[in-house]
């Protein structure tokens, strides 16, 4: 496959002002960042308020494998395919974090002929949004420690502090640290943590806020600690919320870019799928729904993570009713779930397809739990045989898929995704039967049990001692029926990355519950899931460099 940086450099981009105008935005609603990227002012929403919404389509996937699924590539090619059909389409994606870009996963702009551009700008601290989130997060952390150092006027109990610091780099050494060393002039020593910026509650607030004033109110509600008599301490109490909002006032505007074929793309916010709520901003979805007849939004990782969180958290907060879902799979990933080693995935293994299809069928069932038509997209690889493709199609159809389509978007762009686009249009023409997994007002334990048993296939849930203490604290904060954001491995339908394909006979251990009062949900940490990743032995940054002409090389 051609490195993405080289493929991107071969394409001819249209000026972003042309993309904005074609999408229906006015010049005064667009703040340009050079020639090929821009931010969209929120005033566009007010102007378009009376326009009917388009159809909302969620792109999700099976459980990820080393073999690759191509969810972003599929999302982009679907937008391009709908464009080839003459449909007004907009694509909404999360912003890439530099943690995965420099780690193993790489960038978040697609590949081959299905890319969004300018790729390098999007993948590397795009328009400064991640930096704004990190700065606002760490301002609150600094305000908290400063308040304790300067006489502790709020009577904060240092043992109850839950607010970490944030950094947009994978760094396992910062998961648990001690700060305030060096003597009295340098602060009060205590243990704390770092989380990756994508897992910050500020990122969640950023993604779920509806406008600048809502952002300000949500930031003010963030709980960072308790007083010695047990009362919550918030960003508002620390008088930091106003300054945090000022830091975020430009970041809240969605970023506008384009596909290789000129469809508009809103790239905004970047919460991770495994440790956060996995979806782009509500604001970008709302703007896209007013501009286009079909809006494609990609949810992080598999349907057990991103799609579940989109349906139960984002749709509740945004008032969205999705029309259909696209479930991405590959022959290679199916064989991987069927037990084939990575080095042998290029050879035909029909028996492995029959075994590994159980994972796909489990994800089809998850999609259908939400009442959504499920279109399965087989992202085609050159090594796929006709027999393997036909078998996946047969078994997926028997497993409940509405339609199964082979997608060649990587190699052929929109032309390779026309069949997928046709299938999505047909699925969206059916009346939506969308429903939440649990009714609004369900308790935290009811929600966690439903997600674990009905979606993951667990036998039940076990609450560890810290989780039981956290449950009592969360209820005291008045969040006993807030939506739940499960933080678990993306590599398994279970909490355990080693339980592959479609595991059974397991129970989900809940280690801790973290109230995100600003975002309006509670994070349930499953097993040993961490909110700060670490680099592996050979991370991607080792291959990234600058050539003699000043061009970036090795960025995928």
Secondary structure, 3 states (H helix, E strand, C coil): CCCHHHHHHHCCCCCHHHHHHHHCCCHHHEEECCCCCEEECCHHHHHCCCCCCCEEEEEEECCCCCCCCCHHHHHHHHHHHHHHCCCCEEEEECCCCHHHHHCCCCCCCEECCEEEECHHHHHCCHHHHHHHHHHHHHHHHHHHHHHHHCCCCCCECHHHCCCCEEECCCCHHHCCEEECCCCHHHCCCEEECEEEHHHCHHHHHHHHCCCHHHHHHHHHHCEEEEECCCCEEECCCCCCHHHHHHHHCCCCCEEEEEECCCCEEEECCCCCCCCCCCCCCHHHHHHHHHHCCEEEEECCCCHHHHHHHHHHHHHHHHCCCCCEEEEEECHHHHHHHCCCCHHHCCCCCHHHHHHHHHHHHHHHHHHHHCCCEEEEEEECCCCCCHHHHHHHHHHHHHCCCCEEEEECHHHHHHHHHHHHHHHHHHHHCCCCCCCCCCCCCCCHHHHHHHHHHHHHCCCEEEECHHHHHHHHHHHHCCCCCCEEEEECCCCCCCCCCCCCCCCCCCEEEEEEEEEECCCCEEEEEECCCCCCCCCCCCCHHHHCEECCCCCEECCC
